[in-house]
Structure formats: structure tokens, C-alpha cells
Amino acid sequence: MSDNNTNGSSTPKIILPEVEINLFTPKKPTTATIAENYICTDDSSPNVIRHITIDLSGSGMEGIFRSGQSIGILPPGENEKGKPHKLRLYSVSSPSKGENGQPYLVSTTVKRANEEVDGVFYTGVCSNYLSNLKPGDSLMITGPSGKRFLLPENSEEFNYVFFATGTGVAPFRGMIMELIEAGHQGQIVLVFGCPYRTDLLYREYFEDLDSCHPNVHYLKMTSREDRRENGSKKYVQTAIEDYSELLSPILGANNTLVYLCGMKGMQTGIYEQLAKQGFLDYLNLRGDLEDKDPTEWTWEELKTQVKPSERTFEEVY
Ligand SMILES: Cc1cc2nc3c(=O)[nH]c(=O)nc-3n(C[C@H](O)[C@H](O)[C@H](O)COP(=O)(O)OP(=O)(O)OC[C@H]3O[C@@H](n4cnc5c(N)ncnc54)[C@H](O)[C@@H]3O)c2cc1C
């Protein structure tokens, strides 16, 4: 089996920071206040997503959230069984120093989870609650949550390929802001997938970075609007082939880390493409897959026997 990791040197040690987790729990939450809440997709997008900033002043969590971690939100009210609504997690989209460099401000990126099933329209409890909050409103929060999906402490030693679908871009907004502020010299690629161009989150920010920083690359994969050269749809995983001139040398370098965040299931297509292109160092293979050519792996094998390696960070929901 061919392995496309070419440069011969070994991967630098990935030193993950020690982070605080679960300072506040559903049984012992704390209170914070909404600072701002605005739409961060195009006005014409039907998939309204909001950028929500929470003021942590007095909560006991000021300056604690790291990009990549999540904040827990406890929506008020009860479920159909008369029990209090359960906690929902939302990725931090601000950098570790806080939104606008303010340690008491933490942001997240929220999509209203509404869907129609067999003609019945369902609305998500917490995402709608959060989306409807106004500046000054208070809310119950928990966290921080998550201790692996983080930038390494020695972040300057790596290149990054970030794959995001929808609100999965949230942690990468914070991480990329942090890398840029630190004057990162390595390569940073954000591959963002969504149905339409109007759904491109924080589009202006990423487009500006792409045009101002030669080492930052923003690849937009809009599945229902743009087409690949062969006429098929563009997805996050097709970027590995579609932009191979850019991505192959980066993925082939031994100091590159891959992060993926967003819709559950997105990882399977990405792992399939990584394997097919020979980037096996990003994967841990179970069972007898090592002896089989990646082009022969079944979808079931991909889903159950291919796991992220130490160089791959995955958060899907
Ligand atoms: C680590 C992590 C990070 C996350 N980060 C983010 C983030 O940054 N941004 C974000 O938007 N989300 C994020 N999520 C998802 C988030 O936690 C919630 O799961 C999401 O907002 C939906 O919660 P809800 O309360 O709105 O919907 P729920 O009330 O939990 O409903 C879930 C879905 O089921 C549908 N539904 C409700 N009732 C029925 C029914 N009877 N039959 C069929 N369908 C029904 C709803 O319309 C909705 O689509 C993250 C999740 C995890 C685990």
C-alpha cells in the first residue's frame, strides 16, 4: 500500500495544553448574559445561523474557555416527560483570549435545529432558545467541555488542514484567529462545506485572510451550487482531490495536523479520500484493513474500522 507521507522526518511531538473542564455542571451551573446575537450567514440564506457572544462577567468562567472547547447551555423548561431540558453543547468560536481580546467574552455559532419529518415541522429546544435571546438576557451555562480538540501548545511547529461543515467552522474561527495573532508561519487551510454560497459562515473574514496571508487558504465547497470539473458535486472531502496541487504537499508533510468538525458522518468521506490519496498517517486502521487496498474498503469498513490517528482531531455531532 502506498504511503504519501514523503519528507522522511518525524512528526514533532504534539503537546496538548492542560485545560480546565467541568468547572460548572448541570447540577451546579452558573449564570451569564448575552452580549450580542446577530446573523452570520448572508441575509438571503434560508439556513439562518447566528454569532452569539456571551458575557461571562461574574460567572466564575472568565478567561477559561479555549478555542476548540464547548460551552454547555441549559435551556429553561421541561421536556415531554416533565423533566428539566438536558444540557446542549456549543463550540466556542472565539479565540482563547476571548472575543475581541476580552477574556470575559466567549462566542459561539448557533444554527436553529428545525426540521420537517413526514410533513411535521419540529423545532429544536436549545438552538431556538439561544437564537431568540437578546443582549442583556441571562442564561444558565456549564463547562468548559473538551480536552483534546485543541490547538497544541507548540502550535507554531505545525501546518493545519481544517475541514468544517456548517457550524463546524466555529472552533476553527477561534483557532485561526489565534494562529494569525501569533504570526503563524506554517500553512493554514480551511476547507468549508455547505449547500449554498449564502451559507458561507464568516465569509468576509476568511476571504480577507486568504487574500492577505500567502500561507492561509480558504477553500469553499458548496455542494448544491458549484460543480467539480467532472460535473459532480463539491464536498469537503473532494477538496483533497480538487485542490491536490495545494493540499498534497501540505498533507504529505510530517508536521501537518488535520482537524474536522461538523455534521456527524462527514469524517467517513474525508478518511476515505485521505486513504485513497495515500495519506495514511492521519488514520488508525482496525482489523485487517492494513492488508487491503484503500480503493477496496467498503463504506461499512470505513465507518467502523477507520479511526483518527494522533495527528487527526475530530469533533462531529
Ligand atoms: C461537542 C458538540 C459541539 C456542538 N457545537 C455546536 C455549535 O457550535 N453550533 C450548533 O448549532 N450546534 C452545536 N452542537 C449541537 C447542539 O448541541 C444541539 O444538539 C443542537 O443545537 C440541537 O439542539 P436543540 O435543543 O435545538 O434540538 P433538540 O430539541 O435536541 O432536537 C434535535 C433535533 O430533533 C428535531 N426534533 C425534535 N423533536 C422531534 C421529533 N419528535 N421527531 C423528529 N425530530 C424531532 C429537532 O427539530 C432538531 O432538529 C454541538 C454538539 C456537540 C456534541
The ligand as an SDF file (V2000), in Angstrom:
LIG
                    3D

 53 58  0  0  0  0  0  0  0  0999 V2000
  -19.3630   18.8530   21.0780 C   0  0  0  0  0  0  0  0  0  0  0  0
  -20.5690   19.4900   20.4110 C   0  0  0  0  0  0  0  0  0  0  0  0
  -20.4450   20.7620   19.8750 C   0  0  0  0  0  0  0  0  0  0  0  0
  -21.5480   21.3510   19.2560 C   0  0  0  0  0  0  0  0  0  0  0  0
  -21.3920   22.5960   18.7140 N   0  0  0  0  0  0  0  0  0  0  0  0
  -22.4490   23.1960   18.1050 C   0  0  0  0  0  0  0  0  0  0  0  0
  -22.3000   24.5140   17.5490 C   0  0  0  0  0  0  0  0  0  0  0  0
  -21.2290   25.1340   17.6120 O   0  0  0  0  0  0  0  0  0  0  0  0
  -23.3870   25.0550   16.9400 N   0  0  0  0  0  0  0  0  0  0  0  0
  -24.6000   24.4070   16.8510 C   0  0  0  0  0  0  0  0  0  0  0  0
  -25.5490   24.9830   16.3030 O   0  0  0  0  0  0  0  0  0  0  0  0
  -24.7420   23.1510   17.3950 N   0  0  0  0  0  0  0  0  0  0  0  0
  -23.7150   22.5530   18.0140 C   0  0  0  0  0  0  0  0  0  0  0  0
  -23.8850   21.3080   18.5660 N   0  0  0  0  0  0  0  0  0  0  0  0
  -25.2230   20.6810   18.5190 C   0  0  0  0  0  0  0  0  0  0  0  0
  -26.0730   21.1680   19.7260 C   0  0  0  0  0  0  0  0  0  0  0  0
  -25.5040   20.6580   20.9230 O   0  0  0  0  0  0  0  0  0  0  0  0
  -27.5200   20.7040   19.6780 C   0  0  0  0  0  0  0  0  0  0  0  0
  -27.5360   19.3050   19.5460 O   0  0  0  0  0  0  0  0  0  0  0  0
  -28.3190   21.3180   18.5540 C   0  0  0  0  0  0  0  0  0  0  0  0
  -28.3530   22.7500   18.6750 O   0  0  0  0  0  0  0  0  0  0  0  0
  -29.7710   20.8140   18.5980 C   0  0  0  0  0  0  0  0  0  0  0  0
  -30.2750   21.0610   19.8700 O   0  0  0  0  0  0  0  0  0  0  0  0
  -31.7670   21.6030   20.0790 P   0  0  0  0  0  0  0  0  0  0  0  0
  -32.0560   21.5970   21.5250 O   0  0  0  0  0  0  0  0  0  0  0  0
  -32.0110   22.8730   19.3340 O   0  0  0  0  0  0  0  0  0  0  0  0
  -32.6180   20.4960   19.3340 O   0  0  0  0  0  0  0  0  0  0  0  0
  -33.4030   19.2240   20.0550 P   0  0  0  0  0  0  0  0  0  0  0  0
  -34.6140   19.7400   20.7530 O   0  0  0  0  0  0  0  0  0  0  0  0
  -32.4070   18.4960   20.8420 O   0  0  0  0  0  0  0  0  0  0  0  0
  -33.8580   18.4330   18.7860 O   0  0  0  0  0  0  0  0  0  0  0  0
  -32.8900   17.8010   17.9630 C   0  0  0  0  0  0  0  0  0  0  0  0
  -33.4380   17.7010   16.5420 C   0  0  0  0  0  0  0  0  0  0  0  0
  -34.5690   16.8540   16.5140 O   0  0  0  0  0  0  0  0  0  0  0  0
  -35.6860   17.5110   15.9120 C   0  0  0  0  0  0  0  0  0  0  0  0
  -36.8840   17.0020   16.6240 N   0  0  0  0  0  0  0  0  0  0  0  0
  -37.4320   17.4480   17.7700 C   0  0  0  0  0  0  0  0  0  0  0  0
  -38.4860   16.6710   18.1050 N   0  0  0  0  0  0  0  0  0  0  0  0
  -38.5970   15.7030   17.1590 C   0  0  0  0  0  0  0  0  0  0  0  0
  -39.4710   14.6040   16.9500 C   0  0  0  0  0  0  0  0  0  0  0  0
  -40.4400   14.3230   17.8040 N   0  0  0  0  0  0  0  0  0  0  0  0
  -39.2530   13.8370   15.8670 N   0  0  0  0  0  0  0  0  0  0  0  0
  -38.2520   14.0950   14.9780 C   0  0  0  0  0  0  0  0  0  0  0  0
  -37.4040   15.1280   15.1320 N   0  0  0  0  0  0  0  0  0  0  0  0
  -37.5630   15.9160   16.2020 C   0  0  0  0  0  0  0  0  0  0  0  0
  -35.4150   18.9910   16.0980 C   0  0  0  0  0  0  0  0  0  0  0  0
  -36.0510   19.7810   15.1020 O   0  0  0  0  0  0  0  0  0  0  0  0
  -33.9130   19.0430   15.9810 C   0  0  0  0  0  0  0  0  0  0  0  0
  -33.5140   19.1190   14.6260 O   0  0  0  0  0  0  0  0  0  0  0  0
  -22.7940   20.6790   19.1730 C   0  0  0  0  0  0  0  0  0  0  0  0
  -22.9040   19.3950   19.7270 C   0  0  0  0  0  0  0  0  0  0  0  0
  -21.8130   18.8110   20.3250 C   0  0  0  0  0  0  0  0  0  0  0  0
  -21.9720   17.4170   20.9170 C   0  0  0  0  0  0  0  0  0  0  0  0
  1  2  1  0
  2  3  1  0
  2 52  2  0
  3  4  2  0
  4  5  1  0
  4 50  1  0
  5  6  2  0
  6  7  1  0
  6 13  1  0
  7  8  2  0
  7  9  1  0
  9 10  1  0
 10 11  2  0
 10 12  1  0
 12 13  2  0
 13 14  1  0
 14 15  1  0
 14 50  1  0
 15 16  1  0
 16 17  1  0
 16 18  1  0
 18 19  1  0
 18 20  1  0
 20 21  1  0
 20 22  1  0
 22 23  1  0
 23 24  1  0
 24 25  2  0
 24 26  1  0
 24 27  1  0
 27 28  1  0
 28 29  2  0
 28 30  1  0
 28 31  1  0
 31 32  1  0
 32 33  1  0
 33 34  1  0
 33 48  1  0
 34 35  1  0
 35 36  1  0
 35 46  1  0
 36 37  1  0
 36 45  1  0
 37 38  2  0
 38 39  1  0
 39 40  1  0
 39 45  2  0
 40 41  1  0
 40 42  2  0
 42 43  1  0
 43 44  2  0
 44 45  1  0
 46 47  1  0
 46 48  1  0
 48 49  1  0
 50 51  2  0
 51 52  1  0
 52 53  1  0
M  END
$$$$
